[in-house]
Amino acid sequence: MRNHQEDSPSSSINGDEILGMEDDDGMVFLEEVGEIDFNDDYNDDEEPVEEALEMQEDNSIFIFREHNGSVFCCDISPDGKLAVTGGEDDKAYVWRIEDGQLVMQCLGHKDSVIFAGFSFDGAFLATADMAGLIKVWKCEEETQQESWPVVFEYEAPDLIWGLWHFGARVLVFGTVPGEIYVFKVPSGETKVLQGENTKAECGMLFHDGVRLAAGYEDGIVKIWDLRKGTVLHQVPAPVHNNKVTAIDTPPDDNIMASISHDGKIVLTTPNNGRVVSQMTAEVDLEIVTFSKDLQFPYLATGTLTGAVDIWDVPRRMKRHQCTKAGSSPGITRMTWVNRLLVTGCLDGSVRVYEGRTGEECQKFTGHLSEILDLRYSAKTNLILTASDDGTARLYKLDVNSGND
């Protein structure tokens, strides 16, 4: 599941401001939403999963092995002390990073857990499964193994992505039918941003905390006002010829980048929705992320065919080609840590590139199959990975690597 919101400055916006509003066009109360009928995408004739990748040296500092099946998602608590992982076994586990001790199991899900994340203040943990069951747990002492109390539970349509607000106790989920659900925690107050029967493929919060950008299967990008529940601006479908796979903005929100599988990078001015530039990358474009340093105005893109590029945003040009398509493993996850670009790969490795040169400066191995999720904790300089091989691993990042 994409779009677990990256670390952002704290926000003055609270859940009441986002959800405590009158019923407006585009956002409706739950009682106004009828049942939604959609087809199950599961294919009984699906090909068997490929054999595990060739064994590599394991330079992780800890391996979590409790899951039975693929591990789809992970997160680290704001204080850096706890990890949570969710998987194919319909479970999520909370465990201590210091020693790997199991804190508790999140039970009761009906399908694979594809989202697990802590609220910005560490007070709550949310888990969600593919079938749409969302559970919010109140975080208790990390030493106990009893189940934490569930403070909110809701069944939505099939889910695609989820994220916590970075400065308020608000959860956001995108669904297969296209609706975007917004929940206030722990009250459970709920509103829905209306869809148009096309998948809400990805979503991200602007750094002002009151706008949400969402990309859809039909190529449309919408910028929502969360206070009013209305669409502020829209990038029309012809700009992206197929589904939008990821969206991101820099910390000042002065530009928005959206990407699609055909390799198109579209730069839009969020305040008026005007498309200011289009750039072309490799096909199978999977992820885009801006540097969080305003003095380092670059964005990075990664493809499922292995291309990693760093782009100079002001000049609208490619600055570094870190890897070429076909020469390196495909990219599934990507995040900036200062001026280091951290990538999770289809071969199970984590590769780190120096943003100023584009050169690989660190590599972490140990997973036997593709990385499905990746999180970084600035408190501990640890990278947490979730993999198709059924494990989660911790790696220690050298944040000074590549510095002069």
C-alpha positions in Angstrom: 0.0 0.0 0.0 1.4 3.4 -1.0 1.2 6.8 0.5 2.0 6.4 4.1 2.6 10.1 4.7 6.2 11.1 5.1 7.4 13.0 8.2 6.3 16.6 8.0 6.3 19.7 10.3 3.7 19.7 13.0 0.4 21.3 12.0 -1.9 23.7 13.8 -4.9 21.9 12.1 -6.8 19.5 14.3 -9.4 16.9 13.6 -12.3 19.1 14.5 -11.3 21.7 11.9 -10.9 19.0 9.2 -14.1 17.1 10.0 -16.3 19.5 12.0 -17.9 21.1 9.0 -21.3 21.3 7.2 -22.2 18.9 4.4 -20.7 20.3 1.2 -20.6 19.2 -2.4 -18.1 16.4 -2.9 -18.1 15.4 0.8 -21.0 13.5 2.3 -21.9 12.0 5.6 -21.9 8.2 5.8 -25.6 7.8 6.2 -25.9 9.3 2.7 -23.7 6.7 1.1 -25.5 3.6 -0.1 -24.0 0.1 -0.5 -21.3 -0.2 -3.2 -21.1 -3.3 -5.4 -17.9 -4.1 -7.0 -16.2 -7.2 -8.4 -13.5 -9.1 -6.6 -10.2 -8.7 -8.4 -8.9 -12.0 -7.1 -7.9 -14.4 -9.9 -8.0 -18.1 -9.1 -5.7 -18.8 -12.1 -3.0 -16.5 -10.9 0.5 -17.7 -11.6 2.5 -19.0 -8.6 4.9 -16.6 -7.0 8.4 -16.6 -8.4 11.0 -18.5 -6.4 12.9 -16.6 -3.8 15.9 -14.6 -5.0 19.4 -15.9 -4.7 20.7 -15.8 -1.1 22.6 -12.5 -0.4 24.7 -11.5 2.6 22.5 -10.4 5.4 23.7 -7.1 7.0 20.5 -6.4 8.9 20.7 -5.8 12.6 17.4 -7.6 13.4 14.9 -9.9 11.7 11.3 -10.2 12.7 9.9 -13.6 11.7 6.5 -13.9 13.3 4.4 -13.5 10.1 3.1 -16.5 8.1 3.3 -15.1 4.6 4.2 -11.8 2.9 4.7 -8.7 5.1 2.9 -5.9 3.2 3.3 -2.9 5.5 5.3 -1.5 8.4 5.8 1.6 10.5 7.9 3.0 13.4 6.4 4.8 16.3 7.3 8.5 16.6 9.6 7.9 19.6 11.5 5.2 17.6 10.8 2.5 20.2 8.1 0.4 18.6 7.6 -1.2 15.2 4.4 -2.5 13.6 4.1 -4.9 10.7 1.1 -6.2 8.8 0.8 -9.1 6.5 -0.8 -11.8 4.4 -1.7 -13.8 7.5 -4.5 -11.2 8.4 -2.5 -10.0 11.4 -0.4 -7.1 12.5 2.3 -7.3 15.2 3.7 -4.6 17.4 7.2 -5.3 18.7 10.0 -3.5 20.4 12.8 -2.3 18.2 15.4 -2.5 21.0 15.2 -6.3 21.4 12.5 -7.5 19.1 10.2 -8.5 21.9 6.6 -9.0 20.9 4.3 -6.4 22.5 1.0 -7.5 21.0 -0.9 -9.0 18.1 -3.6 -7.0 16.3 -6.2 -9.7 15.7 -9.7 -9.7 14.1 -8.9 -8.8 10.5 -10.6 -10.7 7.7 -8.0 -10.3 5.0 -4.4 -9.3 4.4 -3.3 -6.3 6.5 -2.1 -3.7 4.0 -1.9 -0.6 6.2 -0.4 -0.3 9.7 0.7 3.0 11.2 1.1 5.1 14.3 -0.6 8.5 14.8 1.7 11.6 14.8 1.8 11.7 18.6 2.1 7.9 19.1 -1.2 7.8 21.0 -3.0 5.5 18.5 -2.2 2.7 16.0 -4.3 2.0 13.0 -4.5 -1.2 11.0 -6.5 -1.9 7.9 -7.0 -4.9 5.7 -7.6 -5.3 2.0 -11.3 -6.1 2.4 -11.8 -2.7 4.1 -11.9 -3.4 7.8 -10.2 -0.5 9.7 -9.3 -0.8 13.4 -7.8 1.9 15.6 -6.0 0.8 18.8 -5.1 2.9 21.8 -1.4 2.5 22.4 -0.5 1.2 25.9 2.7 0.3 27.7 5.2 -1.3 25.3 6.2 -4.0 27.8 2.8 -5.8 28.0 1.6 -8.5 25.6 -2.1 -8.1 26.1 -4.1 -6.7 23.3 -4.5 -2.9 23.3 -8.1 -1.6 23.4 -9.9 -0.9 20.1 -11.3 2.6 20.2 -12.7 2.7 16.7 -13.7 0.1 14.0 -15.2 0.5 10.6 -15.8 -1.5 7.4 -15.2 0.4 4.2 -15.1 -0.9 0.6 -11.8 -2.5 -0.6 -8.9 -0.3 0.3 -5.9 0.7 -1.8 -4.0 3.1 0.5 -4.1 4.8 3.8 -2.3 7.6 5.8 -2.3 9.4 9.0 -2.5 13.2 9.1 0.9 14.4 10.2 -0.4 16.8 12.8 -3.9 15.7 13.8 -5.6 12.5 14.8 -7.2 12.0 11.4 -7.0 9.0 9.2 -7.5 9.0 5.4 -8.1 6.0 3.2 -8.5 5.6 -0.6 -10.8 2.9 -2.0 -11.4 0.8 -5.1 -14.7 2.5 -5.9 -13.0 5.9 -5.7 -14.3 7.3 -2.5 -11.8 8.7 0.0 -12.8 8.1 3.7 -11.7 10.6 6.3 -12.0 9.6 10.0 -11.5 11.6 13.2 -9.9 9.5 15.9 -10.9 8.4 18.5 -14.5 9.6 18.0 -14.9 7.9 14.7 -16.6 10.9 13.1 -16.6 10.1 9.4 -17.0 11.9 6.1 -16.5 10.7 2.6 -14.9 12.5 -0.4 -17.1 11.3 -3.3 -15.6 9.2 -6.1 -16.7 8.5 -9.6 -16.4 4.7 -9.9 -12.7 4.9 -10.7 -10.0 3.7 -8.3 -8.4 6.3 -6.0 -4.9 5.0 -6.7 -2.8 7.3 -4.5 -3.1 10.2 -2.2 -0.9 12.7 -0.2 -1.5 15.6 2.2 -0.1 19.0 1.5 2.1 20.5 4.2 -0.5 23.0 5.1 -2.5 20.1 6.5 -5.9 21.1 4.9 -5.5 20.0 1.3 -5.3 16.5 -0.1 -4.1 15.5 -3.6 -5.5 12.3 -5.0 -4.6 10.4 -8.2 -7.1 8.2 -10.0 -7.1 5.2 -12.3 -8.5 7.3 -15.2 -5.5 9.7 -15.0 -7.3 12.5 -13.2 -5.6 14.3 -10.2 -7.8 16.2 -7.8 -6.8 18.7 -5.1 -9.4 18.5 -2.3 -10.1 21.1 0.4 -10.5 19.0 3.5 -12.3 21.7 5.4 -15.0 22.3 2.8 -15.0 18.9 1.2 -14.7 20.4 -2.3 -12.4 20.0 -5.2 -10.2 23.1 -5.5 -8.5 22.1 -8.7 -8.3 19.2 -11.1 -5.6 18.0 -13.6 -7.8 16.5 -16.3 -7.4 12.9 -17.6 -5.8 13.8 -21.0 -2.7 15.1 -19.2 -2.0 11.6 -17.8 -2.9 9.0 -20.4 -3.2 6.3 -17.8 -3.5 5.7 -14.0 -1.6 8.1 -11.7 0.7 6.1 -9.5 2.1 8.7 -7.1 2.0 12.4 -6.1 4.3 14.5 -4.0 5.2 18.1 -3.1 8.2 19.9 -1.6 7.9 21.3 1.9 6.7 24.7 0.7 3.9 23.2 -1.5 4.8 25.6 -4.4 4.7 22.8 -7.0 3.1 19.3 -7.2 4.5 16.4 -9.2 2.2 13.6 -10.3 3.4 10.5 -12.3 1.9 7.8 -14.4 3.0 4.4 -15.6 3.7 5.7 -19.1 6.7 7.6 -17.7 5.1 11.0 -17.6 6.0 13.5 -14.9 3.5 16.4 -14.6 4.4 19.5 -12.6 1.4 21.5 -11.5 1.0 24.7 -9.5 -1.3 23.6 -6.6 -2.7 27.1 -5.9 -4.4 27.3 -9.4 -4.1 23.8 -10.9 -2.1 25.0 -13.9 0.2 22.5 -15.5 3.6 24.2 -15.8 5.8 21.5 -17.2 5.8 17.9 -18.4 8.9 15.7 -18.3 9.4 12.2 -19.6 11.0 9.4 -17.6 11.2 5.6 -18.2 8.0 3.6 -18.5 6.6 1.7 -15.4 7.1 4.8 -13.3 6.2 3.8 -9.8 7.2 6.5 -7.3 8.2 10.2 -7.0 9.5 12.0 -4.0 10.8 15.5 -3.4 13.8 16.3 -1.2 12.6 17.8 2.1 15.4 20.3 2.0 14.4 23.6 0.3 18.0 24.3 -0.4 18.2 21.1 -2.4 15.4 21.5 -4.9 15.3 18.1 -6.4 12.9 15.3 -6.9 13.6 11.6 -7.5 11.7 9.0 -9.5 11.9 5.2 -9.6 10.6 2.6 -12.0 9.7 -1.0 -11.7 12.3 -1.7 -14.4 15.1 -0.3 -12.2 15.6 3.3 -13.4 16.4 5.8 -10.6 16.7 9.5 -11.7 17.2 12.7 -9.8 15.6 15.8 -11.4 16.5 19.5 -11.0 13.1 21.0 -10.5 13.8 24.7 -11.2 15.6 23.8 -14.5 13.1 21.1 -15.4 15.9 18.7 -16.3 17.4 15.4 -15.2 20.4 16.0 -13.0 21.6 12.4 -12.3 20.7 9.0 -13.7 21.6 6.8 -10.7 20.7 3.6 -12.5 19.3 2.7 -15.9 16.3 0.5 -16.6 17.2 -3.1 -16.9 20.6 -2.7 -15.3 19.4 -2.7 -11.7 16.4 -4.1 -9.8 13.0 -2.4 -9.9 12.1 0.2 -7.3 9.1 -0.3 -5.0 9.8 2.3 -2.3 11.8 5.5 -2.1 12.4 8.3 0.5 14.9 11.1 1.1 16.9 11.2 4.3 18.6 14.6 4.3 20.4 14.5 0.9 20.5 10.7 0.7 18.0 8.9 -1.5 16.9 5.5 0.1 15.3 3.0 -2.2 13.6 -0.4 -1.6 14.1 -2.8 -4.5 12.5 -5.9 -6.2 15.6 -8.0 -5.4 15.1 -7.4 -1.7 17.9 -4.9 -1.3 17.9 -1.3 0.0 20.2 0.9 -2.1 21.2 4.4 -1.0 22.3 7.1 -3.4 24.1 10.4 -2.7 21.8 13.0 -4.0 24.5 15.5 -5.1 26.3 13.0 -7.2 23.8 10.2 -8.0 26.3 7.6 -6.8 25.4 4.5 -4.7 26.9 5.0 -1.3 25.3 2.2 0.8 23.6 -1.1 0.2 21.7 -3.3 2.6 20.8 -6.9 1.8 19.3 -10.0 3.5 15.8 -10.2 2.2 15.1 -13.1 -0.1 12.3 -11.4 -2.1 11.0 -7.9 -3.0 10.6 -5.1 -0.5 7.0 -4.1 -0.2 7.3 -1.3 2.3 10.0 0.8 3.9 10.2 3.3 6.8 12.9 5.4 8.3 13.2 6.7 11.9 15.2 9.9 12.4 15.2 9.1 16.1 17.4 6.0 15.7 18.6 6.3 12.1 17.1 2.9 11.5 15.4 1.6 8.3 12.5 -0.8 8.7 11.6 -3.0 5.7 8.7 -5.3 5.0 9.2 -8.1 2.4 7.4 -10.7 0.3 9.8 -13.2 1.9 7.7 -13.1 5.1 10.1 -11.1 7.3 10.7 -7.5 8.4 14.3 -6.3 8.9 16.1 -3.4 10.6 19.1 -1.7 9.0 21.3 1.0 10.4 21.7 3.9 8.0 24.9 6.0 8.0 23.4 9.4 7.6 26.9 10.9 7.0 27.8 8.6 4.1 28.8 10.5 1.0 29.4 13.8 2.9 32.5 15.7 2.0 
